[in-house]
Amino acid sequence: MFPYDEMFASHLNSLETKHLRRKLITVDSPQDKFLFFHKKKYLSFGSNSYLGIAQHPQLLKSGRKALQKWGTGSGGSRLITGNYSIHEELERKIASLKGQEDALVFPSGFQTNVSVLNAILNNEWIVFCDRLNHASLLDGIRFSGAKIILYKHIDMNDLEEKAKKFSGQKGIIITDGVFSMDGDIAPLHHIVEIAHKYGFLTMVDDAHGTGILGDDGGGSSSFWCVKGLIDIEMGTFSKAFASEGGFVAARKPIIEYLRHMARGFMFSTALPPHVAAISLKAIEISQKEPWRREKLLTLSQKLRQRLKIRGWKVFDDITPIIPLLLSSPQEALDLASFLREKGIFVPAIRPPAVKQSRLRISLMATHTEEDLDRLVEELDAWKNKSL
Ligand SMILES: Cc1ncc(COP(=O)(O)O)c(C=O)c1O
């Protein structure tokens, strides 16, 4: 073995002994409530395709039409030859959904966060960052060299106390809209208030709220009635919209600045035009079929109640992300594999993705009450087995 390989192998071995080694599953079906992998069909509670539209006939049709028209790849950066009218149309649509003046689309959500933060921040900035913010936000802040002040998760007293100390300096408050592993919602109305009081900007990563929250699917800002009041709103097309790519929506000067300064926009090949077409159609479907959002939130509420009655520690939230907190990585793996034996897939989430291991249940608008029954029954069976 090459000496460096030994170093990598020994790290992997240490992960194995702590039950933290990952094994990829190889999926062989679209992202709907049934997943096929390793030659078996599973009822899945593990996808971020919350609205359940990955096989929507209109979405497939618009993708096929765009493929016919524009071919496969985009051929270059948006600044060279990769800029298509469909990218611009998508940007107008997302700006309007978010109540902002303008928007910019990137090849992925992760790339959006890292690029936007590095374009805007430097070591003169103070960043107030929720402790549980997504890894792409944390990486973006770290790479920028800005001073990072972590505040307690969703704790507005802690945020305000910290913000007060830096009043008058160049600062920004950054939070997830919906937290990806806990499923709770940041109180954006309070965050905007604190930012205005102390003269800071706000940035929200609404990867998991966009398309889901608010009557119009506008996301967390719509839910808290602060649509258009967040300075920089980021999100992805890769979750509720069943597509790919990230976006940022903001006032015109911020977006124009990012067109000139965001390196992940400047130095990366644009999203293929047919993917942009799929995203655009997905937003339209989410607006024309609000029943998907309504059903999703009803199912989420019902499942939470049922789990609570059965003694599971479940937070009082409304989103389709429902974590079941467990005592150790091993317990998370054991429960996940117990469910898999029964034909149900729920992913085990372990450090470093989270501090406390858990099963992350995520619901889709295509789930039914009977699907919830099946999940609850098997969770009961696990509890009874462990007594
Ligand atoms: C909160 C949050 N932000 C950003 C991202 C990155 O988005 P993408 O998967 O489109 O790169 C994710 C994806 O997991 C996320 O959960």
The ligand as a Gaussian input file, in Angstrom:
#p B3LYP/6-31G(d) Opt

LIG

0 1
 C      -29.711000      24.090000       3.952000
 C      -28.990000      23.697000       2.689000
 N      -28.322000      24.628000       1.993000
 C      -27.664000      24.333000       0.869000
 C      -27.631000      23.054000       0.379000
 C      -26.883000      22.750000      -0.879000
 O      -27.763000      22.660000      -1.944000
 P      -27.479000      21.699000      -3.204000
 O      -27.785000      20.316000      -2.744000
 O      -28.410000      22.193000      -4.239000
 O      -26.053000      21.872000      -3.551000
 C      -28.310000      22.041000       1.051000
 C      -28.280000      20.659000       0.517000
 O      -28.256000      19.683000       1.129000
 C      -29.008000      22.366000       2.246000
 O      -29.641000      21.419000       2.942000

